[in-house]
Amino acid sequence: MSKELFVESFLQSPRAMLIMKRQGDEVVALNRKLASITGVGEGVGLQIPLSSLLVIPGDPSSTNGMLAQRIRNGVIEGREELIQKVCLPSGEEVELLLEPRQLLQNGEEHILISISDLPGQMETEVRLRDALAEKEVLLREVHHRVKNNLQVISSLLHLQAQFVQDPTVFGYMTDSQNRVRALGYVYEHLYRSKDIGKIDFAEYTTRITQSLLREYSSYAKRVCVRYEVPPIHLNPDTSIPLGLILNELISNALRHAFPDEREGSIRILLSSNDDRSYTLIIGDDGIGLPDGVDLETSDSLGLLLVASLVSQLDGEVVLQRDHGTEFKINFQALQYKERR
C-alpha cells in the first residue's frame, strides 16, 4: 500500500483512529471520525498530547501520561484490546475499547490505536483478558523479586565463605549456595517464560549442570556431561524438587566419582512413560558409591535430601552400582494443591 493510499484510508476510516509515537504521548495523526468526537482537527503531521484528546477522569497532575504508558505496556505485553474510561468533551464519562497495534512510519516506531464503543459480550471478554494479563504481570514481578532475593542470598553465602578456614565448613556453604542457585534458576525461567506455569526442563537441566561444572572444575577437569533430555515442560511444583535432586547428585558425582583427575562422563536422561509418569536417570562411570551407602540411612545430607525430595514427588528411586553409580527415579508431575 502506498503512503498516500494509507493516509487516505486512515483519515476516512469509519472507526475512530489515531497514531501516536512509541515514546512519549505525542499524537501525530488523527482521523476524521475521532476528530468529530474530540473537536480537534483531523490530519497527519500533528503534535498533540494524547492526554488532551483522551482525558482520564481524575486529577490531571496525577493522570497525565498514564494512558500513553498503559497503551505502551499493552503493546509490549501483546494485548490486543484495552478498556479505558475517558471523559468526553461534553463531560460524560464513557468506557471505550482501545486496540493498539505497532506501526513503523518513516523509520520510527509508532502505535496505531483504533477506538470504539464496547458491546456487552465483548466488554465481558476483554475484562476477563485484562484481569488475566494483569495477574500474569503481577506473577512475573513476584518471580522476578524472588529470583533477585535468592541471588542476594547466594551472594551473601559466597562472601561469607571467603572468611571460612575449615574446608568442611567451606564445603557446606558452597553446597548451600548451589542449592539456592538451583532454586533461583526456577524463578528466572518463570519470569522469562511465555507460559508462566511451565518450565523447559531441558534448559533448566543445562543451566544447573553448567553452573556446577564451573563450581567444581578443579574436581572433574576431564569429565563430560551427556544430556538426553527432550523438550519436556513441567510445572514449578515438580521442577523445584527435581532441580534440587539434580544439584545434589551431579555435585556429588563431580566431587567424588572421578578422583586423581581421571576421565569419565555423567549421563542425565529424562523420559516420559505411557502412564503419564516420568523417569529421571542420573548416572556416572566413576569409581562408584561404597557398598555400605544407603539413601535412607546415609549420614550425607545431600543423599538424605535426595531421598526426601523423591518422597515429596511421590516417586521411587533405585540405586545401581554396576560400572559406576546410577540413580533411577520414577515420578509423576505434581498437581497444584491449595496451601493451608
Disulfide bonds with the S-S distance in Angstrom:
none
